[in-house]
Amino acid sequence: MTTLEDKSIWENPDQDPIDDLGQEILRLSTDEIFNRTRLLDNDIKVRVLLAQLIFQTILAHQSQALDAFFVIRKRAFYMVMKSEHMRLQHEQTSMKEKIKDNKEKIKMNKQLPYLVGNIVELLDVDPNDEQEEEGANVDLDATRKGKCAVIKTSTRQTIFLPLIGLVDPATLKPGDLIGVNKDSYLVLDTLPA
């Protein structure tokens, strides 16, 4: 990330740093952009407090200004750390709630009886192999990357699973007996042969 302290901004007048910054932002995910804006906000808060300190230094005596400098610097650091700590605590509690909800959903969906099935084929899908689809009608299953499976259930249905389920795909092989959810057909467990 380009900062104001970066000498290349000031030494190279023909190159516009905004162009590089725009390309960098386009490559970032939404969460990374939010984190960067939060860091910039914190940086601005610290710089404002330091500007206040400089103003006080000009107005006050030098010995008092030095004491004020350390107090304001300490206060600015404390404010930034406290807000960051509160944000991280909030994020942690929301993640714990999501984990708890997901565990409850898994418990609800993993209830017996399973629908019994066999793994017919395991596929390695790479969405980059195919041409990119344009428009509003995009197949989300085609954009997934990783292992997919074709299963055959005891009700004689053959089903393609773009997302295998709760079982690690590395442990599965064609012909394995599996237990699947009756509605979503996600693989919930491997069964003894």
Secondary structure, 3 states (H helix, E strand, C coil): CCCCCCHHHHHCCCCCHHHHHHHHHHHCCHHHHHHHHHHHHHHHHHHHHHHHHHHHHHHCCHHHHHHHHHHHHHHHHHHHHHHHHHHHHHHHHHHHHHHHHHHHHHHHHCCCCCEEEEEEEEEEECCCCCCCCCCCCCCHHHHCCEEEEEEEECCCCEEEECCCECCCHHHCCCCCEEEECCCCCCEEEECCC
